[in-house]
Each structure stands twice: as structure tokens, then as C-alpha cells.
Amino acid sequence: MKIDDLRADRDDLDDFTPRTPAKRGNNLVMQVAAGVFLGGLALWLVQLGATALYAKLMLGTITFGG
């Protein structure tokens, strides 16, 4: 038995309603801004701690073990 008609039928697109594109608000902008701000704050705090530790080492006020 030989089947000559092997082409796929087209889907009926009459009932197809396209989705409305999702509206991108300022959410991504706010996330990037918050990330930059918090990253800068974290770097500033690390730098402040490192500077304080370096100052204590230079003044010799850190004592190791009694």
C-alpha cells in the first residue's frame, strides 16, 4: 500500500489571537540601579574596613595573642 500524499496539513489560523506583548516597565531599570548602588556601597564598606585594619597595623595597636 503506497501513500503518495505525505504533506502536512496547515493549521487553521482563523481562531488564533496573538498575545499582546508584555509591557516592560521600569522594573529592569530599577533592578540595575539598585544593583549598582548596593555594589558600590558594599565596595565602599570593604574599602573602609581595609583602611581601618591597615591603620591599626601601621599604628601597632593590634596585638596578636596576649
Secondary structure, DSSP 8 states (H G I E B T S, - for coil): -------------TT----------SHHHHHHHHHHHHHHHHHHHHHHHHHHHHHHHHHT---S--
